[in-house]
Each structure stands twice: as C-alpha cells, then as structure tokens.
Amino acid sequence: MVISKRTRAIGLLVGVFLVGGVAGSGATFAFAQRDMRGLMGREGFEQRKMRALTRRLDLTTEQQTQVQEILRRRGEERRQLMDKMQESCGKPVAEHRAKTDDEIRSVLTDAQKPKFEELIERRGRYGGGRGRGPKR
C-alpha cells in the first residue's frame, strides 16, 4: 500500500494539531489547578473574599487595602469560631460513626477485623471522610 505525499502531509498536519491541542489542554488544566490550590481552604478565604468584593463593588486601591487589613485582622477570630463550630457539630457525627463501626465489627470474622481497623485508621488520617485531605 502506497501512501501519497499529500496524504502523509495531511496526516502529519492533523497529528500536530492533535498533539498541540492535548498539550494546550494539559497546560491549561495544570495552570488552573495551581491557581485554585492557592484559593482553597482557610488560607484562601481572604483572597477569595477580596477578589469577589473588589470585582462586585469596584473597590478603589485604597479601599482594597483597608478591606484586606480588616479581613486579615479578623481572620484568626473567624478561624477559631469555625474550628469551634466544627468540633461541636462533629461530635454527634463521630458518635454515630463509632456506633456504626461497632455494628460492622460484630459481623466481621477475626481475619477481617484487622483490615477493618486499618481502614478506620486510614479514614482518620484522611479527614474522616469529610473531603478535607490528609490530616497534618
């Protein structure tokens, strides 16, 4: 089977476009992930709030500086309140989880129980199933 030069050129051109599209998509995804990482969690709260207020209220540079100082100054208090709220709300959930785990243990064989305990330990390291990532 003989492939003409024109067919090869078209194939090469299509290949280059495909590779470029995949590379561009990957780079865009990586950039977006890097940008979002800085805005996630507690540390990014002030940044997200600042961006939203600046955009929606058309804050001047002076106002941005003042609002940023307010958010920074009040940030520690907000973090403490959030921690307290999570602790108080988390207690009933933790008790429910413990009861559920006990019931599951009652139906497991002796060989299965160590594996189950390992799963529970892993769950604890990774935020107890709350999507918070590894505990530090």
Secondary structure, DSSP 8 states (H G I E B T S, - for coil): ----HHHHHHHHHHHHHHHHHHHHHHHHHHHHHHHHHTTSHHHHHHHHHHHHHHHHHT--HHHHHHHHHHHHHHHHHHHHHHHHHHHHHHHHHHHHHHHHHHHHHHHS-TTHHHHHHHHHHHHHHTGGGSS-----
